[in-house]
Amino acid sequence: MATGNSLFTISLFLAAFFYGVLYAAESSAQTYIVYMGDKLQQNPELVTASHHSLLSSFLGSDVEAQGSKLYSYTHGFSGFAAMLTEAQAEKLQQLPEIISVKLGRTFPIHTTQSWDFLGLTQNGPTPSDLLTKTNHGDGIIIGVIDTGIWPESKSFSDEGYGPVPLRWKGKCQTGQSFAATDCSRKIIGARWYAAGVDNETLKEEFLSPRDANGHGTHTASTAAGGLVHNASFRGLGAGTARGGAPNARLAIYKACWGSGRCSEAGVLKAIDDAMGDGVDVLSLSIGGDGFASATVRAVAKGINVVFSGGNSGPGAQTVENGLPWLITVAATTVDRSFATVITLGNNQKLVGQSIFSGNQPKFTKLIYAQSCSTEILNATKVAKKIVLCYDPSSVESILPRFDISNVISNIQKARASGLIYVQYPTNTLDNLLACKGIPCVLIDAEIAAQIDKYMTSARIPIARVSRTVNTIGEEISAPRVGAFSSRGPCPEFPTILKPDIAAPGVSILAAVQTSYLFLSGTSMACPHVSGIAALLKALHPTWSPAAIKSAITTTASTEDAFGLAIKSEGVPRKIGDPFDYGGGHINPNKAADPGLVYDIDPKEYFEFFNCTIRGTKKCEADSAVKPLYLLNLPSVSIPALKTSVNVKRTVTNVGAVNAVYRAVVRSPPGIELKVAPSELIFDAANKTQSFSISLRATRRVQGDYSFGSLTWSDGGWHSVTIAIAARVVVQDFYADTA
């Protein structure tokens, strides 16, 4: 976090004063995004000058334009962000050269074992071929748009790296506590975007690429951190911390500030700069709608853009960043558990989960305090006691990941010496970081019932919590989709199956400042996929972003190491489906050699962008605009199947020149699924083949989604699978609110 010395405080004050003066001139002004067009026939400097000229003419003075304009967008599209009043924005919209003027929004920001779990083994008898063949991602540039970077972390050492790639066109933007020397052969560029961010958010911040939050450092080290031996959090999760592409270079774009709010104007400018700088992969662990106007052009330029899917699970229809050209990521667990023994006064031993690394305390009095509200704790006298917090009557109305933070705060204020927190099975381990040295243990209701039985029979109930012990390996049921991970279907575009893929995102150990910390979220899953996309880009430099996305999603697994279906945490825990994990859990080594890919010409993305998102008049007049499910995506989603639908797909052979693939069909319940032809033959003259998928409702019942799949198999290594989701609809405008 930010330091507290006087020089830093003075700098913050001056910076806050500067920004306050700059934007206080018109208190009703807000950030607006002004979109002018796609064609960029001039160089960026001339485009920027034209933006300033237009704004100066509109506002009536060069000085006002200088104070109003925040950013110019020059690489993906022509436009700018400016501080305007509502009346000014409405007038600006009337100018013939302006396509749209929209109010800028803000969005929230959404390791040692995870890479071995994914099969990207670094050492040992069988190191990963993908890592070896790509020299660990050397030569690839990953852009991370987040809260910045802590360059002193060992994860970002540039020892052993060669020169910065000659194609790199970015820069190292200095600022508060961030000098030019903080960029290196590892962190090859850094920029920051504070224009338009309110003064309150900038308090306790570094006005530079330096990361005061920790989130950006964690995600950057997960994507491309170098090897750091003996990394751990207080001895837990010990091992070698590393990113997915440990030799890849990092370009940092700080567009998120304070507790993690990211302005739309800043994120758009970061994407725009990244396109001009020369990044290969963009990693964005932030919420939102996918920033369509910028990301569609980034993908068309050949950049893989990876987003987190959101942390609003396990509710359905909560997935974010649902655009078809993005890789949208769900979060899963890894094969690691943090077992913690609770010993009761009768010597009964029960096991919960914790990250307690302190000295083993002696037996302490155990007391039950129901919900552990402030009122109950004040009346119960829990000081120097271990508190059992559990209120069965409120289970249906409490989300543990939100409630537990309040409970920890309450028991600390009441000076309790420990906490046993009862929850239904879910992922809240990271919240225990707030316990700050006292033992806090998570248990389920079954263990709670055994503790209750003991407490009712004991004259003076006592308990002892032992130090947490790591458990790693096949005895841990993994992967499971995290309870917090947002689920499909995508409410805005239900004909696009989202999320696309799942990756480790629960209790991921990665860099924060100069230490290593466990964090959970789809924010942590996103850079896992970004690192893998970087490796695939290094292995297959001519593949398009669509081909890389296809390779990742069609080779994923829907089963765990024992061949059992992946489960999804929730209320209750259930068998997972494509709305939980998309194509499945990512398998990097399979993705390196997928056999077939579903490729897409970026022109189709632009048709979707112009007609579906922007809804231009030309598209409205064009009755030939095709349905979204006809995009050549590596999935199929039909939200309104009335009788039958035919879907066309095309695959490209990227494996052996001569190959034969046969269709393996798994029909969704209540739907007949047919594929024609059922056999695809490839040779030197026939590298692409098309086929049709027909879906027919076999029962006329207004229903929920059901799921199936289509796999093209060559009988050997290659099994190319796409998920299929469909919902039978009898009545139009049906909403599934039963």
N, C-alpha and C positions, 0 to 999 in steps of 0.2 A: 504494500500500500504506500501511499504518498508519505514522505518524511515530514517531520514536524519542525525542522529548523527554521530560524527567522528569515533566512534568505529565500527559502521556498515559500513561506507565508507572504512575504512582500511581493514575490513574483506573481503569486496567485491573485493578490489584491490588485496589482497593476493590470494583470490580464483581464480580470473580471471587470475592472473599471473601464478598460478600453472597449470591451465588448458591450458593456452597458451603455456607454456614450454612443457607440456606433448605432445601436438599434433602439435606443430610448427616444430618438427624435420623433418617431411616430409609433406610439404605444399600441395602436390598433393593427399595426402591420404584422403579417404572418408570412411564413415561407410558402411560396407557390412554385410549382414546377411548370415551366413554359416549354411546350414541345413545338418545334418549328418544321421539322421534316427529316427525311431519311438521307437525302443526297448531300454528300460532303465533297464538293468539287474543289474547295480551297484547302490550304493547309490549316492546321489547328489554330495558329496565331491569327490568321485572317478571319477565321470563323468566330473566334473569341472577340475580335475587334468589331465584327458585324453585330454581334449580340449587344455589345456595349453601345454601339452607335444607335441601334434600334431603341434600347431602353432609355438612352440619353434623350433622344428625340421625343419619346413618349412622355417622359417625366419632365422635360423642359429644361434640364440642365445636366451638364457632365458630372457635377459634384453629387447630385442626387442619385444619378445612375451608379456612380462609384460606391456610394454608401448602401445602395439597395441590392446590387447584384452579389450573389454568394458564389455561384459556380457557373462555368460554361461547360457544356457537354459537346465534345468535338469528334470523338472517335467512333461512337456507335450511332449517334443521331445528333442533329443540330437542335440545341435548346439551351436553356439556362434556368437556374434557380434564383429567385429574388425575393426580397422582403417587400410585400405589397399590401395595400389595404384591399378589402373585398371589392370596393368600388373600382379601384385601379385594375384589379384582376379581371373584372367584368368588362371594362373598357378595352383592356389589352386583348381579350378574347375576340373582339370585333375586328382587329386588324387582319387584312387578307393573308399576310404571311404567317399568321399564327394558326396552328392546327388545334391546340388545346391548352388550357391553363387549369391546373388542378392544385388544390391545397395539398401541401406536403404533409406527410404523416411520420410518425415514429413507430418503431417496432422493437420488441425486446430481443435480447440475446437468448436464445433457447438454450503405449503403456507397458507395463512389464509383462503381464500374462496374456493380454488380448491378442498380440500378434502370433505368439506360439499357438494359441487356441485356433487361430485362423489358418494355421499351416505355413505361415511365413517364418519358419525357423531360421535363426541366424547362425547358430553353431550346431554342434552335435554330429552324429553320423550321417544325417540326411538333411543338409541345409536346403532351403527352398530354391528350386530351379529358377523361379521368377525373380527372386532377389539376385541370384548369381548372374543370370543372363542380362539383367539390366544394370548391373553394378550398383544395385541398391537405389536406382532412380537417378543416377548421376546425369546431369545435363538438363533435367526437367526443372521448371520454375513453377512453384505453387504459390499463388496469391491468396492471402488470408485476410478477409475483411472482418474485423472484429474489434476488440478493445485495445489492441496494440501488442507490444512485445516487451519482455524483460531480457535484454540482450546478454546480460551476464550469466544467465543460466547455462550450465554445462551442456544442455541439450543443443545449444546453438554455437558451440565452439567450431571454428573454421579450420582447426588443425588438420592437415592432410588434404585440404581441398585445393583444387587447381584454380586458375584464374576465373573471374566472373565471365559467363558466356558472352561472346561478342555481340550477340543479337539483343542483349538486354539494353533497353532504352530508358529505364526508369531512373529515379534519383533517390538520394538519401536526404530527406527533409529534416533538418535539425529542429530543436526546440528545447523546452525546459527539461533539464536532466537527460538530454539525448543529443550527443555530439556526432559529428561525421564519423568518428572512429567507432561508434556503436554499430554502424553497418560494417559488413565484413564479406568474406567470400562465402559465408553461409547465409546471413541476412543481407541480401544484395541490394535491397531497396526498402525504404520506409516513407510513408506519407501520413498526414493527419488532416482531419476535416472537422474543424470546430465552428465554422461559420454558421450562424443561425441557431446554435445550441444555447439554451437559456443559461443564465449566470448561475442559478442554483445547482444545475447539473455539473457545471464546471468546477464547483467547489471541491477541494481535496483531489483535484485531478492534475495530471501533467499535461500542459499544453504542448504536446509533442507526441511522437509515436510510442513513448514509454507507457507501459501497461500498469495502471493503478488498480484495475479490477482483478486481474489474474486470469480471466476467461480466455482472452486472446492468446496468452502465453501457453495455456493448457492445450488449446486446440492446435496451435502451430506446432508444438512439440509432438502432439499425437500424429499429425500428418507427416512431418518431415524432421523430427528431432533426431540428432545423432545419437550414437550409442553412449549410454552413461551406465557404468557398472555399479553395482551395489546401491541402487536407488531404492528407496522405500519411504513409507510414511510411518515414522516412529517404529521401524522394524517390521511393519506389516507390508505385504505385497512385495517383499524384497526380490530383486533380480536386476536385469539389465533393462533400463527404460530406453525406448527408441520409438521413432516414428515409422510409419508404413513404408515411406521412401526415404530412408535415413541420409542418403547422399544428395537428395534433391535440394535445390536452393529455395529460399523463402523471400517473398516480397510481401511486406506488411502494409496494410491499409487500415488506419485507425479511424473508423467511422462511428464507433459506439462509445458512449461516455458514462461516467458515474456508475450507477448500479447496473448499467447495461442497456441503455436506451439508444437506438440507432435511428438517426434522422433519414428520411427517404432521400432528401437532397444530397446528403453526404454519401450514402451508399451508392446512389446513382453515379456520383462523381468518382467514387472509388472504382466502380466497375469500368467507367469510361477511361480513367487513367490506366487501369490494369490492361485494357485492350491495347492502348498505345505503348505501354511499357514492354509487352512481350511475354506475358505469363502463359503457361500451358494449361493450368488447372486453376479454377477459382473455388475456394472453400468458404461458405457462408453459414455459420452456425447461428442464424438469426431468424426471427419470425417474419411473417409478411405474406405477400401475394406473389413472390418470385421476381418482382421488379422487371416486368415483361419487356418494357421498351428498351432496356439495356441488355438484359441477359439473352434475348433472342438474337441480338447482333453479336454478342460474344460467342455464342455457340456457332453461329454462321461463320465466324472467323476461325473456328477450329478449337475453341477453348471449352473444355469440359467444365460445367458449372454444377457444383454439388451443394445442396441445401439440407439443413435439418428439417424434419417433418413436424416438429412441435412437441410440446410436453403437456398436452391437455387430455391425455388418455386416462382411463380406458374408454372414455366415451366415444361413440361412433361419430362420424362426420366432423372430426376435429382436425384432420390433417391440413397443414398449411403448405405454401409453396408448391401448388399443384399443377404447374405448367408442364406441358409434354416434353419440352427440350431439356428440362432439368433432371438431375438425379436427386430424388427426394428420399431421405433416409430415416428409417425407424431404428429404435434402440433395443439391444438385447443384452442379456447377461453373459458372462464367461464362466469357465469351469473353475471358479474360485469361490470359496466360502470363508467366512470369518467366524468360526465357531467359538463360542464363549460359554463356559460352564458356570451355572449358578448352583451353589451347594446350599441346601436348606439345613436347618438345625437338626433334622433327623438323619442327616448324611445322605439324603436323596439328591442325586445330581441330575440337573436338567440343562438342556443346551439351547441357547439363543444365539443371536447375531449381534456383534458389536465391533468397535475398533478401539477397544480399551487396551492401552499399552503401559499403564502405570504399574506401580507396585501392588501386589495382591493384598487387599485390605483384610483385616480380621473380620470375624463374624460381627454383623451389625444388626440392630433391631430392624425388623421388616414391618412396614405399616401400609395399609390399604387406604387409598385416598380417592377412589372413584375416578372422576374425570380430571382430577388434579387442577381444577380451576383455582384462581387466587383465593376465593372465598372458602373453599373446602380446605385448602392447605393452611390458611390462617387459623381455621377452627380445629385442625387436626394435630398441630404441633409436630411437624416432621423434621425439625432441625436435627442433623447428625444421624438421620435414619435413611434406610433404603426405602423408596416409595414405589409401590405397585400402582400404576395408573391404568384403570380400565373401567369403562362405563358401558356395559352391554346394551343399555337402553338407547344409546346414541350412536351405535355402530353404523346404522343406515344413513346417518346425516353427517358423518365425519370423514374427511379425506385425511388419512394419517400423515401424508407428506406435508400438509399444511398445519394440522393440529399439533404435531410433535414439536415444532419450533416454539409454539406458545407454552407447551408443557415444560420443555427444558428451561425456558426463561422463568416460569413460575416456580419450579423446584429449586432453581438456583437462588432466587430471591428469598425463598423460605429456608435456605441453607441446608437442604437435604444433602446427604452424602452419597446418594446413588439413585438410579432410576431403572425400573423395569417397566417397559412400555408395551402394552398389548395392542396388536393390530392384526387385521386379516393379512394374509401373505401379500406383501407388496414391497416396493424398493424405496426405502427411506434411510439407508445406512449413512449416506453423506450428511444427513441432518445431525448426526451424533458428533460431528466436529465441534458443534457449539457446546458440548458438555465440558470441554476444557479440563480434562484430567480426572473428573469423577466418573465412576463406571456407569454407563448407560447401556442397557441391553434391550433388544427387541425380541419379543416372543409372540406366539400366536395364542388363540383362545384355548386350545387344547392344553398347552403348557400352563396357561393361566389357571385352568381348572384344577390342575394338580397342585399348584402353589396355594390356591384357595383352600383346598382340602387340608393341606398341611397347616395353614394359618388358623383354621377353625378348630384344629385339634391341639395346637401347641399353646402352652400357657403364655410364653413370651416368644413369638415367632422371630427367628433370626435367619440371616442369609449371608453368603459371601460370594463375590463375583471374581472369577479368575481372569487372568490376562488372556486376551484374544489369541487364538492360534489359527494360522493359515491352513486351509485345506484346499489342495489343488488336484485336479485330475478327473478321470472318468466317473468317479463315485459322485461327482456333483452333477445334478441334472441341468444341462445347458446345451444349447442356448434356450432361453425363454424371453419372450418379448416383455420389456419393462412395462409395469403398470402405467407409468406416466406417458409412455410413447403414444403420440396421437394416432388415431385410426381413421381409415377411410369409411365410406366412400368420400371422395372430394366433393363438398357441397356445391362448389361453383361450377366444376366441370366433371360431373359424374361419369361421363363417357371416357374419361382418362383414369385408369386404375392407379391409385396412389395409396400408400407410398410405393416406391419402386423396389426398394431393397432394405434389408435389415443388417445392422453391424453392431459390434460391441459398443455399449453406451452406459453400462451400469457399473459404478465403482471403478472407474478407469483412473489409473495412476499416471500422472503426467506433470510437467513442470508448472509451478506457480512461483514467481520470483526466482530465488535460488534454491528452493526446496521442491518437494514432490508431494502431490496431494490427490486424494480420491475425489472425483466429481462424477456426477451422473447426469444424463440428459441426452436427447437427440443431438445436442451440441457436441457431445463427445463421440457419437456415432458418425456424424458427418465427416470429420477429418480422417476417420478410418477409411472411408470410401474415397476421399480425396487422395490419400496416400496410395491406395491401390490403383486409382485412375492414373496417377502419375507413373506408376510402374508399367501399366499397360501402354501408356503413351510412349514410354521409353522402348518397350519391346516392339510395339507396332506403330511407328511414327506416322504412317500414312493413313491410319484408321481415323474416321470421323468421330466426333463426340457421340453420335447416335450408335455407331458400331461398338464403341467402348461401353456405352450404357447397355446395349444389347448383350454384350459378352458378360457383363456383370450380373444382369438380371436373369438370363436364361440358363446360367450354370449354377445358380444358387441352390441351396438345400432346404427342403421343408421337413427334414428329419434330423434328429440328434445323432450322436455317435453310436447309439444302440439301435438305430433304425426306427425309433419311435417318433411320432408326429411332434413337431415343436409346439410347445404350449405358450399361451399368452396370459400374463398376470392380469388380474382384474377382480371383479366381484360378480361371480366367482372366477377362479382360474379356469381356462377353457382350452380346447384344441385351437391352435392358431389357424388363420385363414389369410388370403391375400390382402385383405383390408388391414391386417395387423403388420404384415411383413413384406408385402409386394411379391416379388419373385421368390423370396425366401431369405435365408441367412447366407451372406456373401461367402464365396469360396474362391479366393484369389488365384490359386493354382489352376483350377478348372477354367476360370475366366481367361487365363493366358492363352488357352487353346480351346475356344468354344466350338469350333467346327463350322457353324453357320452364324451369321449375324443378320439382324433386321436393321437395315440402313435406311436413312431418310435424307432426301434432298432438302436443304434448309429452306428452299422456296415454299415447301409445304408448311413449315413453321410460320413463315411470314404470312401465308394465306390465313392460317389460324389466328395469328396476331391481329392482322388487319380486319378480318371479318368477325371473329368471335369476341375479341377483347375491345377493339376500337369501334367495330360496327360501322365502317365507312359506308357512305351512300352507294358507292359502286357495288359493294358486296350486297347491300340490301336489295339492289335492283337485279342482282345476278341470281337467278333461281337455280343455277348449277352448283352452288356452293355445297361441298360434300359434307356429310356428317363427320363429327370428330373421331368416331370409332373407326373410320377408314384410314386415319393416319397409320403409317407402317410401324406402329409401336410394338415392342416385345411383350404385349399383353392385350387383352380384349375386355372391355367393360360395356355392357348393354343395360342401361338402367330402366328401359321401358320396352320389354319384349312382349308384343301383343300377340303375334302369331309366329312369324319367322323373320329372320334377318340373315343376310349374306355379307360376309366380311372378307375382303381380299388382303392377303399379305404376300410379301416378297422376301426371300432370304438369299443371301450371298454366301457362297462357299469360300471360307478362309482357311480351310484345312487341306487335306490331300487333294490333288487335282482330280483324281478319279474317285468318286464316292457315291454311295447309294444310301439314302435315308428313308426310313419307313415311319409312318405316323402311328403314334400310340395315343389313343383318345381316351380321356376320362370325362364323361359327360356330367354336367351339373345335375343334381337331382331335379326331376321334373322337366328336364330339357333334353331334347335329342340333339346331339352334336355330330356333324359329319364333316369330313375333310376330303377334298378332291383336288388333285389326285392324292392318293394315299402313299405314293412313292415318288421320291425326287431323285433324279439321276444327274450327276454333275460330271463334266469332263473339261478339257481345255477350251472347248468352244461354248460350253454352257456353264457359266459361273454363277448365274442367278436363275432362280426358279420362282414362279408364283403359284399360289394355290388359294382356294376359297374355303372358308369355314362357314357352314350353315348352322344356325341355331333355331330350333323349332320347339315351341312350348307344347308339352305333351299333356298338360292339364290346365284348364282355364280357371286358375285360382289366383286372386290378388295376393301376391306373396312377398317374401323378403328375398334378398339376394341369395343365390346358391353358387357354388364354385366348382370349377372343373379345370382341366388343363389339356394342352396339346404338346406332345413331345415328339420331336424328330430324332430318331435314333439310328446310328450307323451300326449298331450291334456291338460296338466296342467302347472306346473312351467317351465318345461324344453323345450326349443326351441333351438336346436343346429344347428347353421347356418354357412355355408361356402360360401364365395364369389366365383363366377366363372367369369373369364374374357376370352374372345376368340376373335380372329380376323380371318376373312375369307381371305384366300390368294389364288389367282388364278395363279399368276406368282411367280416363285421362286426368292429369293433375293430381294423381294419388300421392298422398304423403304417408309414409310409414310411421305413424304416431301411436300405434296400438300399444 
